[in-house]
Amino acid sequence: MRRAWRKLLYRLRRAQLEAELAEELEFHRSQLDSGQGGLQMGNITRAKEESRDMWSFLRLERLWQDLRYAARLFGRTPGFTMVAVLSLALGIGGNASMFSLVNTLLVRPLPYHEPGRLLRMTGVYPRAALPVFQQQSSSMDVASASPGSACNLTGEGEAIRVVESNTSANFLSVLGAAVARGRAFEPGENTPGRDQVVILSNSLWKTKFRGDPAIVGRSIAVEGVNRQIVGVMPPAFSYPSARVQLWTPARLDPSKMEEYWGGEYVPLIARLRPGATLAQARGEIPALAGQVRRLFPFPMARDWNAAATAISMQQDLTGDIRGRLIILLSSVGLVLLIACANVANLLLSRATTRRKEIALRTALGADRFRIVRQLMTESILLACMGAGSGLLLGRAALSMFKSMLPPSTPGLSSVEIDWPVVVFVAILALLTGVAFGIAPALSVAQVDLTESIKTGSQRSTAGVWTAVRSWLIAGEVALTLILVISAGLLMKSLLRLAEANPGFDPAHVFSVQISPNQAACSERAGCIALYDRIIAEARRIAGVSEVSVVNTLPLDGELPAIPVDVEGHPKSADYPAPMLWAGAVSPGYLRMMHIPLLEGRQFTEADSAQAAKVLIITRATARHFWPGQSPIGKHIKSAAEAQWRTVIGVAGDVRQFSLAANLPDFVGGAIYMPYAQSTVGARQGVEQIPAAMHLLVKARTDSPRLRGEIRSLAGDQAPNAPVGEVRPLEEVIAVSVGDFQSMIRVFTGFAATAILLAAIGIYGLVSYWVTQRSYEIGVRMAIGATRQRIVSMVFAQSLRVALFGIGAGVLGALACTRFLASLLYGVSTTDPVIFAAVMALLLGIAVSATAVPAWKAARINPIQSLRAD
């Protein structure tokens, strides 16, 4: 420490020390014989350097010298520097943004107390299961929180539509999360009479209530039920998803059989108790689930939740996106590898022009380690420049990557380029600089002094490094082929999705959601009259040809499924009540949406609330329950109903849930009911009709006037209900494939970057090869080789490398593209057309990149080439 401190002080007195050193050396010279003083004292310059080394931090001084020299070198070759830095920036920037996502969503611990002890039980359970698990589990504290459903918030200005999660009273204590204001739910607030409380999200508190500090204790109406605000959550809290805006206690009332055992099925969460292990928790769950199954008041499948287990909560929250993130992280890793290979190739090319410089430095006394250190310093500085540019690109790429994930992903909004990412980028830059710099540094360091100092010599003995360059370019081509094939498979999937028949025609149809409180529809006649008036008024709007209402739009992600009884299929433990998607529609909906009626009749105005109950089923549902039979006249009813409904028609299948899948696996079919006869189950023993409906209007043209009139009409007829924005139904389809399109855009960007880098690499390799073999080419031409022969030789060199890379890339693609299977639709992971097209594309790029070097080789003057050597 003392020596280092003295060196620091010496730097402040450098001028004085230099003067003293010069004076002392002059004094010694004056004491010696003037004719022999220089020889007796030795090398005075060397003596000065040794003295200065004692004053300074020698290694830092030399590092600073190396950095300054590298900076000057890059400044003299701006074209090379720009290409290298941009190549690295693309690779490092993509990795920086993806690391931000992976670190925040998959690696960083959840923002709860001891998050490693949090579990989520697989399967879904009725509310009645919660007390069983809470009372009988010895290893877990159990809670519940529903995924969230839309509801109305009134009593504070304009009514709005928000997302509500019904939870157990202890869910915050089980999570280990604290409220920012007020308090959490208290024990017993899941019981009737004590459950009229609510906790707000931070975003809802700020937007709807303008961050009122006195918000706790005020009352608001949630779906017509007055609730007291008892707390506000902190900004970072987003459980069970980022779309949830308020939390209410889930009422536990065994006297309400439909609500307690049916209604909304929810996932259970848990915290391991002190001393308990994950294995103990997993061992308890099957027995507890089996006990709940035996308590059901109606038959349940023997295997209901039989395979239920426990997984970590972090795995549960990221389960749907984990695979996608890993695929993207692997892809940006491939881009970085291609960039490193490309820069290494450029540096190896540049090494040829620096052989004379390095030979001179070696002749002047520089050892091999000193030269390698200088060259590695240049490589690492180049990587740092690429990393700095990459951070800027990473900020732009991050928003693009985030668009590929569901907006409701917990923690997605908090992802940013923060200090851990900067540290990661710094380490990545260091490793990258070493990775692409080591081969060029060793290549230049192994210099032949005699050969390199010859003026004009262009022949090189570094054949091994030429082979290394060929391997690098072949690797670039292989990695590029994998990325381009992946992009091609995704693009073909998108084309197949675009060609897929959704089962309906959205052209010229506009939609607006009208959402009265569900309690307002306890008297069915009131809601039926409301929508009858809305339909009648909408038909009077100029330019409108057809009008209807429906409870859920195709492809909007909503799933109004209900348990049903089917004639001829009695319920038992082996055949429980199937779940069917239940559409509530007005007469004319099928005709307006161009959904074909395959058998039977449409709904009419005669299918009123007082008429016999009827329904229309889809073709897939008919084939499932009555294969080979006509379903007309068969009967289906909701499990909560007493009266059977008669099947009067069979409609074509509609891709209701997504373009890639009609309905989830647990939904066994789809039915349509006339709105006047529809049901969403029972509440407090009373059959409920859907309250929130979508008004659909078909018009010849789109205009702001039309949209304004539609929205004004909805607001006038339902003044106390939230009214959504008017939007074309075609937007729903676009939104349903939005994240898939984002994935394609990213992979297309990766593929385009890889193609560009591969083309640069092939061009650089062939140009270098032509330069190195100019003497040989001159000899060949001198003894009679034609220009066509020379061009063929150059193209043969390029195509050998490209074909080797393509062969390796095909093998790699066959192994890697199988991980894309879950993202593809109607396309095999080994699609021969895509593979053949990409192979042809890369061969074409190799030929194009070789054209200019081949043209230069064909115009070499043999006399000048031989003289130069």
Phi, psi and omega in degrees: 000318181297320181293319178296321179296321178296322179295323177296319178294324179300323181296331178284340183245028188299315182298318181295318180294322177299317180295317180295321179296315179298320181295318181293318179295321179294322178299315180295323179294323181292338180277347183259166177299129186302330181281336184243004186301316182298319182289321181292326181279345182082203183280106183295320179300318179295322178297320177298317181297318179295324179292317180296326179300329179288336183274336193237171173276097192300315184294321178293322179299315181292322176299317179297321176298316180297319180295317179295320179295318179298318180297319178295321181296316179294324179295330180281344180233070185297326180297310178301314182298318182295315180297314182295314182295318180295320178301312180292323180298320179296316180289314183288322179298316177297320179292325179296314181292320179291324177297324178300315179294311183296319181297316183287318189268328185249331188256311185298133180300148178299149185280051179231166179292127180044065185296338179294345180264002181272136182231160169230129179277131179290156185090170177236152191224151173285167179302329182295339181287333186300309179300325179298312180293319182295321186277332190248350178281131179262350185246351187225147163263121193251142176218177178219154175204119182289156181297338179115141178217155183287143177208171181261138174245117181230176179093004181211081182074213182292137178295140180228162178262125180230171179252127185245139174246126175273127187230165169284159183296335185260013189294327179288322179290325177293318178294328187082035180246146181244150176283155177276327178223147176078221184220168174275177175295146180260156177305137179093353181278012168265357183269150180304139180093337179245004188263010180273056178231163183206148174242135183262151170283158180297322181293320178293321178300319182283321185278311184279322185249010174054033176064034182300118182292343180259028186292325183296129181103342178285162181248143173226165179252121176249112185054040176081358180258122179289127181228144179269131177284120181250348182194164175228131181278157177290164184301325186281351185281127182213043180260139001277351174204167183290346182276346180289131183246344175204157183235134178232152178291138175278116185294130176253099183227095182301339181288341178262085188303315183298317182285322186284319183255340179246233177057223185273120175274137188232154172282152177255139175243161184205160172237129178297135177285160180305129179088345181279155180240164178298323180297320178296317179298315179296327179291332181282327193299313181303319180293318179294319178296321178296322178295319177298319181300320181289339180275348181302139179280001177220159186300139176233154180301143181300329182263019180300117180054025181295330181264015182297143179212192179237140175232160179295149181295325179296320177295322179294315184291334182250008185301320184285338184247352184302311181299319180295319179294321181293321177298315180294319179297320177296322182293314179292333174295321176296319179299319179294320177298318178297318179297317180297316179298322181294316181291321176300321178296317178297318181292323176295322176296318182291332181299329180299319182285347183256004183299319181294319178300313182293324179297318178295317179297323177293317179297331180276000173117357180288130178276171185296321180298320180296321180290315179299320180297319178299316182290322178292326175299318178298317181296316182291323176297320177297318178295322179294322176296319176294324179293318177300315177293325180295325177298321178293317177293325181297324178297320178289321182289333183299316180297326178292317178294322180296329180293345180275353182251153178302134180301338181278359181301122180301132177085356183296321183292340182268359181289129180203167175280095184252188184298319175303325178291320178298318178297317178300316180295321179297315178295318179298321179296318179298312180295321179296316179300319178293319185298312183270351183262342188292317181295311177300322181296315179293325179299312182288325183293332180272064187261143175265111186301313185297314183291319187287330183279347177302129179290126174086354181291131180244353180279144182235146175267000184277057181297326181298324181284333171296319177296321178300318179298319179297319178295320179299315181292321176299320176297319176302314181298318180298312180294322178297317180299321179298315181293318182291322177296319178299314178298320180296319178297318179293319179295321177294324176298318179297320177297320178295321177296319179296327180279342182296138179278113181288351180093359179211167180243111183274000187299132175064019179253133180241146186231144171216134181269134177241127192230076171295159174299143178299327179296332179291344180258015175298328170265104187304323185298328181295314180289323178298316180294322180301310183286333172298317179295317181298317180297316181296317180291323180295328179292343180274351180290134181299132178092352181272130180255324181218150181219143173201172174231152179210149183281336178210140182276148173299139174071012180270001176087352178281151185220081179281075182266142179228149174285142184226163168253137182241131179301131180086000179229075182297145181283143176204180178295334179272333180229080180287177180298123178287156175260132178234142171292130186243107178265133175252118187225157174270159177305139180095354182296312182298318180294318181297322182271003181058038173273116188292141172265113187272336183199147177085211184229166177277169169288149176229174178297340180288343179278067184270180181296332183272345183281170177300140184286133183226168174202163175241137179248163178274163182299318180297323179294319179297316180293328181289315186268329182227066182296134178075006181237159172277128181278352182299127181093350176285173187229142175219148174212157173296146181300338181268355182268159174259332186262134178285151174252142182263133176285120181248354182195161176235122181255161177293156180288140179240138175283085190284320188271314177201164179294329182277337182215133181296302181217156175299162185298328184281354177260121189270001181166189183218144178226155172243137176239146172299139184305320182297340181248007190283166180211148171240024182105184183251146174229120182054041175080003182246129177298134183253138174261146180301134179267312180280124182226157175258125173274123179251131182231127175259125182227156183288325183224159176257137178202154176301326179298314181298313181297320179297318180294320180297314182291320179297320178300313181297318180294323180290321183281334179232072190295336183257010183250142174298139178237127182280185178277147175281128181216148176295143180295336178297334177295329180298317178295318180299318180294324184295336178247015184298313182291328176294319177296323177297319177300318180294318179300319180294312181295325176296320176298317177300314183296317180297319178298315180297319179297316179299314181294321179294320178297317177298318181296316180295317178301314181297319180296312183291320177299316178298317181297318179296317180298314182293331185253020181298323178298313179299317179297319177299318178298314180301317181290327180294329181262012169117000179295135180277166177296323178298323178294320179294316179298317179298321179296319180293315179295324179298320178298315181293315185290331176299314179295314182297316181294321177297316178296320180296318178299314178295322180294323178297315178299317178296320181294320178299326179280325188269324186292344178296339178285349177271359188305321183291344182262353186264154177224119176069018182224134176281149177291348177243035183307116185294329180295314179297315181299314182295319181295319181291320177299316178295322179298313182290326174296319177297321178294320178298318179296316181296318181291339181271344189301312183294311177301323179295319178298319178294320180296322182291343182252015175293133177274113185299326181295313180295322181295317181289322177296320182298333181267000000 
